[in-house]
Amino acid sequence: MVRLARAEPHTVPEDAPFALVDLAGSRGVVITAVNASAAREGIAPGMALTDARAALPSLRVRPGDRSEDARVLFKLGQWAGRYGPSRGHDQEDGFWADVTGVAHLYGGEEGLMGDLIDRLDDLGIPACAALADTYGAAFALARFGIPDRPGWRIVAPGETRAALERQPVDALRLDDDCAVLLKRLGLRRIGDLYPIPRISLAHRFASNDVAQRVLSRLDQALGRAAEPLIPFFARAPFIARRTFPEPLISSQPLEGVIDELCDELASALKDKDMGTRALLLRYYRADGTAGVTGTRMRAYSNDGAHFTMLLSPKLEKIDAGFGIDLVSIEATQVGPLKGTQPGFAEEGAAAYDPGPLIDALSNRLGEKAVCVLAAHASHVPERSQTRIAAVRSAAGAAPASAARGKPPSHLSSHDAAPWSHGQGQGPRRPPFLLERPEPIDVVAEVPDGPPARFVWRRVERRVARAQGPQRIAPEWWRLIGVPGARPARIRDYYKIEDEGGAAYWVFRHGLFGGAQEENAQEAVPPRWFLHGLFC
Amino acid sequence: MEPAAHSPFSLLPPRGSRRSGFAGPAGTADLPSAVPARGGGDRDRLLQALRATIANLERPMLGASPAGPSTRTALQDDGWWLGCAAADALLPECGLSLAGVHEIKPAGSAGSASAGDWMAGLGFALRLAALRLNQLKGPGSKDAMMLWCWPQPFSSELGQLSLQGLAHMGIDPARVLLVETPRQSEALTALEEGLKSGRLALAAGVIKDVDLNGARRLSLAAAARRTPCLLATHPAASGAAATATRWRVAVAQSGQHPFDCKAPGKARFKVALERCRGRPQSMDAAPFVMEWCDETFRFGLATQLAHGAARPRRAAYGS
């Protein structure tokens, strides 16, 4: 609601009841958020829209946008990096942060919570926050233990049990059926569960499964069971960072720093015999904003000079804003990289290793601009090859140093590559294929013979010699299960040479007479296309 | 089109006479003291001495041995050859130089080049590349890659390199690194970077126009790590001055198909070597026709028939 009000102020009325609904709810259309006016009328999130309309016919609604919500929440989570290094999603409308060892920077836990709520309030977000020993307890108190928002609450260490006593069982992160069952049994507050022996609690429920869930949630909230949390970002095991006493106004002095950080990271990787295929350069500005840029490598590497070479061109594009006070370089996609000793005979095999060049070019021109051709399993000429970004071409292959002198199998010319089967036999294929076949006007001596004259790009060319046809049938299996699809037409390819000597690869699309294809589609006469150029 | 105006054999004088026509560049004339006295049998020695002098003069220009990888320089692969004796005879001692830019110009008409002209030029360039890739020696050289810089205007005009086409030409497609850039300046940068890295068998690029500065940079980069550069440029563009060789390539009717006189045969190129560093300037630049054999993957001299190529006789069967 707040997000919508900020993005489109006129859509959310101040004084009329208004609600956002979820159209994809399992119980029909459900209200997900309400404004203050609707809340006063007793409309609450979770109500069915039909119920709400019955109570308040003047309610205006609009479908919510969950993906946008999630995106904004993610950004908010990123922003909250100031309160703790690891943050994560907390259901759909919150985030958690691990503030261990951070509070003293804000003058204690009160200072931290006050700062958090004030800043969120400045952003126009009335938030509730709770700080507790366990994630479960903090969840319960933030959602159920704070009477009015914005507000915050801190549970002193060791007082979790007492703090949770008064909270409803819904705060235990149980699913709806479970919570309803507990209430039916008269267990409305978390405190009601404390005195019941664990074994008899299990007996009260119909299934052992439900009892286990309740007990495990209770244990998690009270800190008796461990609970793994999934953060937004996996923490990189290899990271080098540098803080600056004064924010750097320009990105220029960063170069020296990046150089040092790269060396630091490389030596950390070398110590563990590891290499990385991707680097992330994060920079944090003095005003709390952050940015990230990165680079990717073709093979695992732990060469500091190489890292520097790849990252330094990125520095120009960094906008320092109000000044950068922290820079970090993370190695993501880490893999083992064993140092190898080149054999006596194959000394210098690495002289032709294109890895560093590919990295440098991809870094400068973009990944997609630097590519290699790869065969694709299709006999239709334009589908028989694909372009793979060269940086990714070795993905999944052994690290470069291990493969030195023995490149990844698909790059090796010794293996039988799909293209090699037809080598030296069959009709020649043109070295250049047009991006899409271009229609040409053709005059042929006989209807199903090669062209005698044709017009391509407004120039008439007389055909001196022709070879063909080579018939290439469409891939009929691609039509299976596609309703209403018209079968593609057969192509007859010719290699033709004009009087000057230039050679072209042309094809006739379709057949005369329609003997092969029974429906009326054959009423369309075949058309000619130019598909490739020989040289 | 009429068959090649000059018989290829007439413009290639026998070795002896070619040597007698050799005229050293200015500067060699005042080195007679270094030259042994003239005599009937000393002619060869005289020439050898002159060649050595010229090679010494040119060495700084070729940038012989900066700090490259020791293994590459130790290999002593000095150049590469077209595999056609007549054409190779035009080249300097070491063949096509590794440390230089080789410019290939399609022979256009009226300042523009048709797709056919471009195709002839590019086909010639690709074949030179195929020869280089296959002649490369040394550890790791079987997988050494070549760079193909292909600015966007060309790819939309002439299409993309095709895997099967490359394979039919004798180039392992996995050894071709394609670089597609939106602008020419970026293609030049990519070429330069590729040459400087010293990790390529060859860098080839298609650039419409390259100024003196750009050509010079490419030359220096090629010399720095002894990686040859092939540059296909527009026929109307002035020849880049810093190049080691300049070829002008025109489209020619293909050869005889072995089994079918109506079918196109082996690809032929009408090639003229307009400029060649290390050879006399007065060299005859008359074109000759070369034929590419797509089974042995090498050039040969096209054999000409007395009255042009045999062609299908259309009227023979009546109508």
Chai-1 contact restraints between the chains, C-beta under 6 A:
chainA,res_idxA,chainB,res_idxB,connection_type,confidence,min_distance_angstrom,max_distance_angstrom,comment,restraint_id
A,E346,B,P139,contact,1.0,0.0,6.0,A-B,restraint_1
A,G348,B,T71,contact,1.0,0.0,6.0,A-B,restraint_2
A,G348,B,P139,contact,1.0,0.0,6.0,A-B,restraint_3
A,A349,B,P139,contact,1.0,0.0,6.0,A-B,restraint_4
A,A349,B,G140,contact,1.0,0.0,6.0,A-B,restraint_5
A,A351,B,P69,contact,1.0,0.0,6.0,A-B,restraint_6
A,A351,B,T71,contact,1.0,0.0,6.0,A-B,restraint_7
A,A351,B,R72,contact,1.0,0.0,6.0,A-B,restraint_8
A,A351,B,G140,contact,1.0,0.0,6.0,A-B,restraint_9
A,Y352,B,G140,contact,1.0,0.0,6.0,A-B,restraint_10
A,Y352,B,A144,contact,1.0,0.0,6.0,A-B,restraint_11
A,Y352,B,R199,contact,1.0,0.0,6.0,A-B,restraint_12
A,P354,B,M145,contact,1.0,0.0,6.0,A-B,restraint_13
A,P354,B,R199,contact,1.0,0.0,6.0,A-B,restraint_14
A,L357,B,S197,contact,1.0,0.0,6.0,A-B,restraint_15
A,L357,B,R199,contact,1.0,0.0,6.0,A-B,restraint_16
A,L361,B,A190,contact,1.0,0.0,6.0,A-B,restraint_17
A,A369,B,E180,contact,1.0,0.0,6.0,A-B,restraint_18
A,V370,B,V179,contact,1.0,0.0,6.0,A-B,restraint_19
A,C371,B,L178,contact,1.0,0.0,6.0,A-B,restraint_20
A,L373,B,L163,contact,1.0,0.0,6.0,A-B,restraint_21
A,L373,B,P173,contact,1.0,0.0,6.0,A-B,restraint_22
A,A375,B,L163,contact,1.0,0.0,6.0,A-B,restraint_23
A,Q385,B,L163,contact,1.0,0.0,6.0,A-B,restraint_24
A,P407,B,D143,contact,1.0,0.0,6.0,A-B,restraint_25
A,L411,B,A174,contact,1.0,0.0,6.0,A-B,restraint_26
A,S413,B,D172,contact,1.0,0.0,6.0,A-B,restraint_27
A,W419,B,L163,contact,1.0,0.0,6.0,A-B,restraint_28
A,W419,B,Q164,contact,1.0,0.0,6.0,A-B,restraint_29
A,W419,B,A167,contact,1.0,0.0,6.0,A-B,restraint_30
A,Q423,B,A167,contact,1.0,0.0,6.0,A-B,restraint_31
A,R428,B,H168,contact,1.0,0.0,6.0,A-B,restraint_32
A,R429,B,Q164,contact,1.0,0.0,6.0,A-B,restraint_33
A,R429,B,G165,contact,1.0,0.0,6.0,A-B,restraint_34
A,R429,B,H168,contact,1.0,0.0,6.0,A-B,restraint_35
A,P430,B,G165,contact,1.0,0.0,6.0,A-B,restraint_36
A,P431,B,S162,contact,1.0,0.0,6.0,A-B,restraint_37
A,P431,B,G165,contact,1.0,0.0,6.0,A-B,restraint_38
A,P431,B,L166,contact,1.0,0.0,6.0,A-B,restraint_39
A,P431,B,M169,contact,1.0,0.0,6.0,A-B,restraint_40
A,F432,B,L158,contact,1.0,0.0,6.0,A-B,restraint_41
A,F432,B,G159,contact,1.0,0.0,6.0,A-B,restraint_42
A,L433,B,G159,contact,1.0,0.0,6.0,A-B,restraint_43
A,L433,B,Q160,contact,1.0,0.0,6.0,A-B,restraint_44
A,L433,B,S162,contact,1.0,0.0,6.0,A-B,restraint_45
A,L434,B,G159,contact,1.0,0.0,6.0,A-B,restraint_46
A,E435,B,G159,contact,1.0,0.0,6.0,A-B,restraint_47
A,R465,B,K262,contact,1.0,0.0,6.0,A-B,restraint_48
A,R465,B,A263,contact,1.0,0.0,6.0,A-B,restraint_49
A,R465,B,P264,contact,1.0,0.0,6.0,A-B,restraint_50
A,Q467,B,A263,contact,1.0,0.0,6.0,A-B,restraint_51
A,Q467,B,P264,contact,1.0,0.0,6.0,A-B,restraint_52
A,K495,B,P264,contact,1.0,0.0,6.0,A-B,restraint_53
A,E497,B,S254,contact,1.0,0.0,6.0,A-B,restraint_54
A,E497,B,P264,contact,1.0,0.0,6.0,A-B,restraint_55
A,G500,B,M1,contact,1.0,0.0,6.0,A-B,restraint_56
A,G500,B,G116,contact,1.0,0.0,6.0,A-B,restraint_57
A,G500,B,V251,contact,1.0,0.0,6.0,A-B,restraint_58
A,G501,B,V251,contact,1.0,0.0,6.0,A-B,restraint_59
A,G501,B,A252,contact,1.0,0.0,6.0,A-B,restraint_60
A,G501,B,Q253,contact,1.0,0.0,6.0,A-B,restraint_61
A,A502,B,G116,contact,1.0,0.0,6.0,A-B,restraint_62
A,A502,B,V251,contact,1.0,0.0,6.0,A-B,restraint_63
A,A503,B,P264,contact,1.0,0.0,6.0,A-B,restraint_64
A,L533,B,M119,contact,1.0,0.0,6.0,A-B,restraint_65
A,C535,B,M119,contact,1.0,0.0,6.0,A-B,restraint_66
A,C535,B,L122,contact,1.0,0.0,6.0,A-B,restraint_67
A,C535,B,G123,contact,1.0,0.0,6.0,A-B,restraint_68
